[in-house]
């Protein structure tokens, strides 16, 4: 038999074997299973390579089981802190709006998302204001600075940040910088002074067979008393200086005991990525009473967990709504639970609105987004494209009271494959600010009406169909 034919036969046998493995060994979502089977059968060689780098989860199961064990050990060390905060939350139950108590309890029990009630929030929708506040907090740091970002560009903004971190390290402040290996664009040379000053840095998942699993979190903790969480990475485009123009994003600064959840999340991720183990120490969890009254939880999710905690929080928020659900997301590729919740809410008379970009940063994702938006229009869901640059915010606000801000998009990648972190909070003042921010963006948008969607061109329909075909892979 010719060598070429032999190689092809071997590849075909391997791919048939992989099909059986996907069906019987790996407990995937059925939609994802069908998607990968189609890829393997229709793209014999390319499909195998795609599955090797993006589909197989043997590595995932081994690596993430170890990470889950380490996370649990650190969580156990901080158990007394969590129990104390649970006691505080129980004493102040009346501060939570009664109908959102079930959400808070669900996230507490399933994700150990501690509830704190003394938080003051600052909501950011503009990069200049967000980074000015972050840099001011870093300058004021006395003991430690913990930063965790998906992307750190090698550009003027990141160089300014690293220079500032270097200065603080020279002052004797503990500085730790954690980035995803795929998103860390600063070379070793650019971190030389930082390291010499005593700064520490680590990268998450520098392995070739973990390309599909990214640390998408954006977290900053300063002295255990001030924290930031949201959608901004470190790069000039987040200041509106990139090819997509003005950058509309969302983040919050937390002052209060809610920072405890961010700190715990950072320590877990640092211990997984760094060579030196950072143990729980009360110095990182100061028991400083906040001056606010906002109830807040930090919720994490990722491929190391059995359930999609942030997604479940989204679903619960939507189903709790009685007046309005306003969502902003750059990528809208929901699973059935999100789609059904939105459709049910709209049919129940809830004002459901979704805002997405009018220009793609990832074309396949963009056309998939429009296809899933189209599915919901006839149920009464209203959708808009943001025309004033690029919208990157990952937010939901329900009835102008309960809201979530963080790194998790409304897409399957965020639900299943990425490590994400969001803040869920329940407060009339801050929920009202979130609702107002959404409504203030509407004049900068174009509505996607059902009539317009039905009259789209055949070329757009074709792009949507092809893009949607690959959207469930994960």
C-alpha positions in Angstrom: 0.0 0.0 0.0 1.4 3.5 -0.9 2.7 5.5 2.1 0.4 8.4 1.4 -2.7 6.2 1.4 -1.4 4.5 4.6 -1.1 7.9 6.3 -4.6 8.9 5.2 -6.0 5.6 6.5 -4.3 6.0 9.8 -5.7 9.5 10.2 -9.2 8.4 9.3 -9.0 5.5 11.9 -7.7 8.0 14.5 -10.6 10.4 13.8 -13.2 7.6 14.0 -11.7 6.7 17.3 -11.9 10.3 18.5 -15.6 10.4 17.5 -16.3 7.5 19.8 -14.2 9.1 22.6 -16.2 12.3 22.4 -19.4 10.4 22.5 -18.7 7.9 25.3 -15.8 9.2 27.3 -16.1 13.0 27.5 -19.3 14.3 29.1 -19.7 17.3 26.8 -22.7 19.4 26.1 -24.7 17.5 23.4 -24.5 20.5 21.0 -20.7 20.8 21.5 -20.4 17.0 20.9 -22.3 17.2 17.6 -20.2 20.2 16.5 -16.9 18.4 17.1 -18.1 15.2 15.4 -19.0 17.3 12.3 -15.6 19.0 12.3 -13.8 15.6 12.6 -15.8 14.0 9.9 -15.9 16.9 7.4 -12.3 18.1 7.9 -10.2 14.9 8.1 -6.7 16.4 8.8 -7.6 19.9 9.8 -10.3 18.6 12.1 -7.8 16.4 13.9 -5.4 19.4 14.5 -8.3 21.6 15.7 -9.5 19.0 18.1 -5.9 18.4 19.4 -5.4 22.0 20.3 -8.9 23.2 21.1 -11.2 20.3 21.7 -9.6 17.5 23.8 -10.1 17.8 27.6 -7.9 15.0 29.0 -5.4 17.7 29.8 -8.2 19.8 31.2 -9.4 17.1 33.6 -5.9 16.4 34.9 -4.8 20.0 35.3 -8.0 21.4 36.6 -8.6 18.7 39.1 -5.3 19.7 40.7 -6.2 23.4 40.5 -9.6 22.7 42.1 -7.8 20.9 45.0 -5.4 23.8 45.6 -8.2 26.3 45.4 -10.2 24.3 48.0 -7.2 24.1 50.3 -6.8 27.9 50.2 -10.5 28.4 50.7 -10.4 26.1 53.7 -7.6 28.3 55.2 -9.9 31.3 54.9 -13.0 29.5 56.1 -13.2 31.4 59.4 -13.3 34.7 57.4 -16.0 33.4 55.1 -18.1 32.1 58.0 -17.8 35.5 59.7 -19.0 37.3 56.6 -21.9 34.9 56.3 -22.9 35.8 59.8 -22.7 39.5 58.9 -24.8 38.9 55.8 -27.4 37.0 57.8 -27.7 39.8 60.4 -28.2 42.3 57.6 -30.6 40.3 55.4 -33.0 43.3 55.4 -30.4 45.3 53.4 -30.9 42.9 50.5 -34.0 43.4 48.4 -36.1 40.4 49.4 -36.6 39.0 45.9 -32.9 38.9 45.2 -32.1 36.9 48.3 -32.5 33.6 46.4 -29.8 34.7 43.9 -27.4 35.7 46.6 -28.0 32.4 48.4 -27.5 30.3 45.2 -24.2 32.0 44.5 -23.1 31.6 48.1 -23.8 27.9 48.3 -22.7 26.9 44.8 -19.6 29.2 44.5 -18.7 30.2 48.0 -19.4 33.8 46.9 -19.4 35.5 50.2 -22.0 38.3 50.7 -20.7 41.6 52.1 -22.9 44.6 52.8 -20.6 47.5 53.5 -19.4 48.3 50.0 -19.0 51.7 48.3 -18.8 51.3 44.5 -17.5 53.6 41.7 -18.8 52.6 38.3 -16.6 53.3 35.2 -17.8 53.4 31.6 -14.8 55.2 30.2 -11.2 54.0 30.1 -9.5 57.3 31.0 -11.4 57.5 34.3 -10.9 53.9 35.1 -7.2 53.8 34.6 -6.7 57.2 36.4 -8.4 55.7 39.4 -6.5 52.4 39.2 -3.1 54.3 38.9 -4.0 56.6 41.9 -4.8 53.5 44.0 -1.5 51.9 43.1 0.4 55.1 44.0 -1.2 55.0 47.4 -0.4 51.4 48.1 1.3 50.6 51.4 1.6 46.9 51.6 0.7 45.0 48.4 -0.5 45.3 44.8 -2.1 42.3 43.1 -3.0 42.6 39.4 -4.5 39.9 37.2 -5.3 40.6 33.5 -6.1 38.6 30.4 -4.1 41.0 28.1 -1.2 43.2 28.9 -0.1 45.0 25.7 3.4 46.2 25.0 2.4 49.8 24.5 2.6 53.2 26.3 -0.2 52.4 28.8 1.4 49.1 29.9 4.8 50.7 30.1 3.5 53.4 32.3 1.9 50.8 34.5 5.0 48.7 34.8 7.1 51.8 35.5 4.7 52.7 38.3 4.7 49.1 39.7 8.6 49.1 39.6 8.6 52.3 41.6 6.3 50.8 44.2 8.4 47.6 44.4 11.4 49.8 45.1 9.5 51.3 48.0 9.1 47.9 49.5 5.5 47.2 48.4 4.8 43.6 47.4 3.8 43.7 43.7 2.5 40.7 41.9 1.5 40.8 38.2 -0.4 37.8 36.7 -1.4 37.6 33.0 -2.7 35.0 30.7 0.2 33.5 28.7 -1.6 34.2 25.4 -2.3 37.8 26.4 1.0 38.7 27.9 2.7 40.8 25.2 5.4 42.4 27.3 8.7 40.7 26.7 11.1 39.5 29.4 13.3 42.6 28.6 10.4 44.9 29.4 10.1 43.4 32.9 13.8 43.4 33.8 13.8 46.5 35.9 10.5 45.4 37.5 12.0 42.1 38.6 15.2 43.8 39.8 13.2 46.1 42.0 11.5 43.0 43.6 8.4 42.8 41.5 7.0 39.3 40.9 5.1 38.2 37.8 3.7 34.9 36.4 1.8 33.7 33.4 -1.3 31.5 33.3 -1.2 28.4 31.1 2.0 28.6 29.1 1.3 25.2 27.6 0.6 24.5 24.0 -2.2 22.1 24.6 -4.1 24.5 26.8 -4.8 27.1 24.1 -8.5 26.7 24.5 -8.6 27.6 28.2 -7.8 31.2 28.9 -7.7 33.2 32.1 -10.0 36.0 31.0 -10.3 37.7 34.5 -9.5 41.3 35.1 -8.8 41.9 38.8 -6.8 44.4 40.8 -6.5 44.4 44.6 -4.6 47.1 46.5 -3.8 46.6 50.2 -6.8 44.3 50.6 -9.1 47.3 50.9 -9.6 48.6 47.3 -10.4 46.4 44.3 -11.2 46.7 40.7 -13.1 44.3 38.4 -14.6 44.6 35.0 -13.9 44.3 31.3 -10.8 46.5 30.8 -7.4 44.9 30.0 -4.2 46.8 29.9 -3.7 48.4 26.5 -4.1 51.6 24.5 -7.2 50.4 22.7 -9.1 50.5 26.1 -8.4 54.2 26.1 -10.1 54.5 22.6 -6.7 54.7 20.8 -7.1 51.5 18.8 -8.5 50.8 15.3 -12.0 50.3 16.6 -12.2 53.9 18.0 -13.9 54.9 21.2 -13.9 52.0 23.6 -17.1 51.6 25.7 -16.5 49.2 28.6 -17.5 48.8 32.2 -15.7 48.2 35.5 -16.3 49.0 39.1 -14.0 50.0 42.0 -15.0 48.3 45.3 -14.2 49.8 48.7 -15.3 47.6 51.5 -15.2 43.9 52.5 -16.3 42.9 49.0 -12.6 43.1 48.2 -12.1 39.9 50.2 -13.7 37.9 47.3 -11.3 39.5 44.8 -8.3 38.9 47.0 -9.2 35.2 47.5 -9.6 34.7 43.8 -6.3 36.3 43.0 -4.4 34.2 45.6 -5.9 31.0 44.1 -4.9 32.0 40.6 -1.4 33.2 41.6 -0.7 29.9 43.4 -1.7 27.9 40.3 0.5 30.0 38.0 3.5 31.0 40.1 6.3 28.9 41.3 6.2 30.4 44.9 3.2 29.5 46.9 1.3 32.4 48.5 -0.4 31.2 51.7 -3.4 32.7 53.3 -2.3 35.5 55.7 -4.5 37.9 57.5 -2.4 40.8 56.2 -4.0 40.3 52.8 -7.5 40.3 54.4 -7.7 43.3 56.7 -11.0 43.5 58.6 -11.7 47.1 57.7 -15.3 48.0 57.9 -16.5 49.7 54.8 -18.6 52.9 54.9 -21.2 51.8 52.3 -24.3 49.7 52.3 -24.1 47.9 49.0 -24.5 44.1 49.1 -22.0 42.4 46.8 -20.6 39.0 45.8 -17.6 38.1 43.7 -18.5 35.1 41.6 -15.9 33.0 39.7 -16.3 30.4 37.0 -14.1 28.4 34.7 -13.4 25.0 33.2 -12.1 23.7 36.5 -15.7 23.9 37.9 -18.5 21.5 37.2 -21.1 24.2 36.9 -21.1 27.6 35.1 -21.7 29.8 38.1 -21.7 33.2 36.4 -24.0 31.9 33.7 -26.4 30.5 36.3 -26.3 33.9 38.0 -27.3 35.5 34.7 -30.2 33.1 34.3 -31.4 33.6 37.8 -31.3 37.4 37.4 -33.2 37.3 34.2 -35.9 35.0 35.6 -36.3 37.3 38.7 -37.0 40.4 36.6 -40.4 42.0 36.8 -39.7 45.3 34.9 -36.5 45.3 32.8 -33.4 43.4 31.8 -30.7 45.4 30.1 -27.6 43.6 28.7 -24.4 44.9 27.2 -22.0 42.4 25.7 -19.5 42.4 22.7 -20.3 38.7 22.0 -23.8 37.2 22.3 -23.6 33.4 21.7 -26.0 32.1 24.4 -26.8 28.5 25.2 -30.4 27.4 25.5 -30.8 28.3 29.1 -29.9 32.0 28.5 -32.0 32.2 25.3 -35.0 30.6 27.0 -34.7 32.9 30.1 -34.7 36.0 27.9 -37.6 34.8 25.7 -39.7 33.9 28.8 -39.0 37.2 30.4 -40.0 39.1 27.2 -43.2 37.1 26.9 -43.9 37.9 30.5 -44.0 41.6 29.7 -40.4 42.4 30.9 -38.6 45.1 28.9 -35.6 43.0 27.6 -32.9 44.9 25.7 -29.5 43.7 24.4 -26.8 46.0 23.1 -23.9 44.6 21.0 -21.2 46.2 18.7 -22.0 47.4 15.2 -18.5 46.4 14.1 -16.6 43.1 14.6 -13.3 42.6 16.3 -13.8 38.8 15.6 -15.9 38.4 12.4 -17.1 34.8 13.1 -18.2 35.8 16.6 -19.9 38.9 15.3 -22.0 37.1 12.7 -22.9 34.4 15.2 -24.0 37.1 17.6 -26.4 38.6 15.0 -27.9 35.2 14.3 -28.6 34.5 17.9 -30.0 38.1 18.3 -32.3 37.3 15.4 -33.7 34.3 17.1 -35.1 36.4 20.0 -36.6 39.4 18.1 -40.0 37.8 17.5 -40.4 37.1 21.2 -40.3 40.9 22.0 -36.7 41.2 22.9 -35.2 44.5 21.6 -31.7 44.6 20.3 -29.3 47.4 19.4 -26.0 47.9 17.7 -23.6 50.4 19.4 -22.4 52.9 16.8 -20.0 55.1 18.8 -16.9 53.0 18.6 -16.8 49.5 20.1 -18.8 48.2 23.1 -16.8 45.7 25.2 -18.9 46.0 28.5 -20.1 42.7 30.0 -23.0 43.9 32.1 -26.6 43.0 33.1 -28.9 45.1 35.2 -32.4 43.9 36.3 -35.2 46.3 37.3 -32.5 49.0 38.0 -31.5 47.2 41.2 -29.6 44.0 40.7 -26.6 44.0 38.4 -23.4 42.2 37.4 -20.2 43.6 36.0 -17.1 41.6 35.2 -15.2 39.7 32.5 -17.8 37.1 31.4 -19.4 37.6 28.0 -22.8 36.2 27.1 -21.2 33.5 25.1 -20.3 29.8 25.3 -16.6 30.5 25.6 -17.1 32.5 28.7 -19.6 29.9 30.1 -17.5 26.8 29.5 -13.9 27.5 28.5 -12.6 30.8 30.1 -11.7 31.5 33.7 -14.0 34.5 34.5 -14.9 36.7 37.5 -17.9 39.0 38.0 -19.3 41.2 40.8 -23.0 40.7 41.5 -24.5 43.5 43.5 -28.0 44.4 44.7 -28.6 48.1 45.3 -31.1 50.7 44.1 -28.4 53.5 43.8 -25.8 51.6 41.9 -28.3 49.5 40.0 -29.9 52.8 39.0 -26.6 54.1 37.7 -26.1 50.9 35.6 -29.6 51.3 34.1 -29.0 55.0 33.4 -25.6 54.2 31.7 -27.5 51.7 29.4 -30.2 54.2 28.5 -27.6 57.0 27.9 -26.0 54.7 25.3 -29.3 54.2 23.3 -29.1 57.5 21.3 -25.7 56.2 20.0 -27.3 52.9 18.8 -29.3 51.6 15.9 -32.2 49.2 16.7 -32.2 45.8 15.0 -35.9 45.5 14.2 -37.5 42.3 13.2 -38.3 43.8 9.8 -34.7 44.8 9.2 -33.4 41.4 10.3 -35.8 39.5 8.0 -34.7 41.7 5.0 -31.0 41.2 5.4 -29.1 40.1 2.3 -28.4 36.6 1.3 -24.7 37.2 1.8 -25.2 38.2 5.5 -27.5 35.2 6.0 -24.7 32.9 4.6 -22.1 34.4 6.9 -24.4 34.0 9.9 -25.1 30.4 9.0 -21.4 29.4 8.6 -20.4 31.3 11.7 -23.2 29.8 13.8 -22.2 26.2 12.7 -18.9 26.5 14.6 -20.2 28.5 17.6 -21.0 25.5 19.9 -17.5 24.1 19.8 -16.0 23.9 23.2 
